[in-house]
Amino acid sequence: MKLLLPIGAVVAALAVSASAQDTTVKSRTQVKADDAKVLTMTGCVRQDATGAFNLTGGMIAAGDKLTTDTKVKSDVDKDDATVKTTARTKADDGVVGTTGTGTYLLVPRGDVNLASHVGHQVQVSAIMVERGEGDADVKIKDQTKVDPENAPDSKARTTTKIEVPKSPAGSYSVVSVKMLAPSCPVQ
């Protein structure tokens, strides 16, 4: 988990740096939870006057185990840069589909730092503890490969186990966050 945020920072730096080279970053995140549902959501992170974090966007998948493959390709030319992001989510014992746009209350868990993503378009993996259950045991596996043009590749793997307590009704405990774009689409 501790590597998820530095990896996200590397992706952001590579995508927006004026002197950066063409780069492809591929990552796979698997989240599995006992006594809880794992949810993947995309949207824009906002922070209200009370300091609470919200995601305005939609839910993509929910299940006991989710696998998300993300690819960020940055193409830097002399006077402009293009960043293309694709993400695919697979649910084991769950549902894949999109919901309409809504606003979701986010509660960061572990080393997740949502403050650094305010105003960004992100993909989050969150946990919702099932009714009548106690704490949820969650296992997160993350693999990332950075492939810069004309430079050696780099790889990182992490496995994290955390316990997520019940959250207030209507909130989602965020265990992973990935930036998809440095700003939110104009609505």
For each residue, the residues with C-beta under 8 A, 3 or more apart:
1: 4 110 111 112 140 142 158 160 162 175 176
2: 5 6 111 158 160
3: 6 7 142 144 156 158
4: 1 7 8 29 111 112 142 158 176 177 178
5: 2 8 9 111 112 113 116 177
6: 2 3 9 10
7: 3 4 10 11 27 142 144 156
8: 4 5 11 12 177 178 179
9: 5 6 12 13
10: 6 7 13 14 25 146
11: 7 8 14 15 25 72 178 179
12: 8 9 15 16 179 182
13: 9 10 16 17 20
14: 10 11 17 20 23 25 74 146 148
15: 11 12 20 23 72 74 81 83 182
16: 12 13 20 81 83 182
17: 13 14 20 76
18: 76 81
19:
20: 13 14 15 16 17 23 74 76 81
21: 76 148 149 150 151
22: 73 74 75 76 148 149
23: 14 15 20 73 74 146 147 148 149
24: 71 72 73 74 146 147
25: 10 11 14 70 71 72 73 144 145 146 147
26: 69 70 71 144 145 147
27: 7 69 70 71 142 143 144 145 178
28: 67 68 69 70 141 142 143
29: 4 67 68 70 125 140 141 142 143 176 178
30: 65 66 67 68 139 140 141 142
31: 38 65 66 125 127 138 139 140 175 176
32: 38 64 65 138 139
33: 36 37 38 64 65 127 136 137 138 139 164
34: 64 136 137 138
35: 129 130 133 134 135 136 137
36: 33 127 128 129 130 133 136 138 164
37: 33 62 63 64 94 127 128 130
38: 31 32 33 62 63 64 65 66 94 125 126 127 138
39: 59 61 62 66 125 126 127 128 172
40: 59 60 61 62 66 68 89 123 124 125 126
41: 55 57 58 59 60 104 123 124 126 172
42: 57 58 60 87 121 122 123 124 180
43: 55 56 57 58 101 104 121 122
44: 55 56 57 119 120 121 122 184 185
45: 53 54 55 106 114 117 118 119 120 122
46: 53 54 55 56 118 119
47: 51 52 53 54 114 115 118
48: 51 52 54
49:
50:
51: 47 48
52: 47 48 105
53: 45 46 47 105 106 107 108 114 115 118
54: 45 46 47 48 103 104 105 106
55: 41 43 44 45 46 103 104 106 122 124
56: 43 44 46 101 102 103
57: 41 42 43 44 101 102 104
58: 41 42 43 98 99 100 101 102
59: 39 40 41 62 98 99 102 104
60: 40 41 42 89 96 97 98
61: 39 40 66 89 90 91 94 95 96 97
62: 37 38 39 40 59 66 91 94 95
63: 37 38 66 91 92 93 94 95
64: 32 33 34 37 38 92 93 94
65: 30 31 32 33 38 91 92 93 94
66: 30 31 38 39 40 61 62 63 89 90 91 92 94 125
67: 28 29 30 89 90 92
68: 28 29 30 40 87 88 89 90 123 125
69: 26 27 28 87 88 89
70: 25 26 27 28 29 85 86 87 88 123 178 180
71: 24 25 26 27 85 86 87
72: 11 15 24 25 83 84 85 180
73: 22 23 24 25 83 84 85
74: 14 15 20 22 23 24 81 82 83 84
75: 22 81 82 83 84
76: 17 18 20 21 22 81
77: 80 81 82
78:
79:
80: 77
81: 15 16 18 20 74 75 76 77
82: 74 75 77
83: 15 16 72 73 74 75 181
84: 72 73 74 75
85: 70 71 72 73 180 181
86: 70 71
87: 42 68 69 70 71 123 180
88: 68 69 70
89: 40 60 61 66 67 68 69 96
90: 61 66 67 68 96
91: 61 62 63 65 66 94 95 96
92: 63 64 65 66 67
93: 63 64 65
94: 37 38 61 62 63 64 65 66 91
95: 61 62 63 91
96: 60 61 89 90 91
97: 60 61
98: 58 59 60
99: 58 59 102
100: 58
101: 43 56 57 58
102: 56 57 58 59 99
103: 54 55 56
104: 41 43 54 55 57 59 126 171 172
105: 52 53 54 168 170 171 172
106: 45 53 54 55 114 124 126 171 172 174
107: 53 167 168 171 172 173 174
108: 53 112 113 114 173 174
109: 112 127 162 164 173 174 175
110: 1 160 162 175
111: 1 2 4 5
112: 1 4 5 108 109 174 175 176 177
113: 5 108 116 117 177
114: 45 47 53 106 108 117 118 174 177
115: 47 53 118
116: 5 113
117: 45 113 114 120 122 177 179
118: 45 46 47 53 114 115
119: 44 45 46 183 184
120: 44 45 117 179 180 181 182 183 184
121: 42 43 44 179 180 181 183 184 185
122: 42 43 44 45 55 117 177 178 179 180
123: 40 41 42 68 70 87 177 178 180
124: 40 41 42 55 106 172 174 176 177 178
125: 29 31 38 39 40 66 68 140 174 175 176 177
126: 38 39 40 41 104 106 172 173 174 175
127: 31 33 36 37 38 39 109 136 138 164 172 173 175
128: 36 37 39 167 172 173
129: 35 36 133 134 135 136 164 165 166 167 173
130: 35 36 37 133 136
131:
132:
133: 35 36 129 130 136 166
134: 35 129 166
135: 35 129 163 164 165 166
136: 33 34 35 36 127 129 130 133 163 164
137: 33 34 35 161 162 163
138: 31 32 33 34 36 38 127 161 162 163 164 175
139: 30 31 32 33 159 160 161
140: 1 29 30 31 125 158 159 160 161 162 175 176
141: 28 29 30 157 158 159
142: 1 3 4 7 27 28 29 30 156 157 158 159 160 176
143: 27 28 29 155 156 157
144: 3 7 25 26 27 155 156 157
145: 25 26 27 153 154 155
146: 10 14 23 24 25 153 154 155
147: 23 24 25 26 153
148: 14 21 22 23 151 153
149: 21 22 23
150: 21
151: 21 148
152:
153: 145 146 147 148
154: 145 146
155: 143 144 145 146
156: 3 7 142 143 144
157: 141 142 143 144
158: 1 2 3 4 140 141 142
159: 139 140 141 142
160: 1 2 110 139 140 142
161: 137 138 139 140
162: 1 109 110 137 138 140 175
163: 135 136 137 138
164: 33 36 109 127 129 135 136 138 167 173 175
165: 129 135
166: 129 133 134 135
167: 107 128 129 164 171 172 173
168: 105 107 171
169:
170: 105
171: 104 105 106 107 167 168
172: 39 41 104 105 106 107 124 126 127 128 167
173: 107 108 109 126 127 128 129 164 167
174: 106 107 108 109 112 114 124 125 126 177
175: 1 31 109 110 112 125 126 127 138 140 162 164
176: 1 4 29 31 112 124 125 140 142
177: 4 5 8 112 113 114 117 122 123 124 125 174
178: 4 8 11 27 29 70 122 123 124
179: 8 11 12 117 120 121 122 182
180: 42 70 72 85 87 120 121 122 123
181: 83 85 120 121 184 185
182: 12 15 16 120 179
183: 119 120 121
184: 44 119 120 121 181 187
185: 44 121 181
186:
187: 184
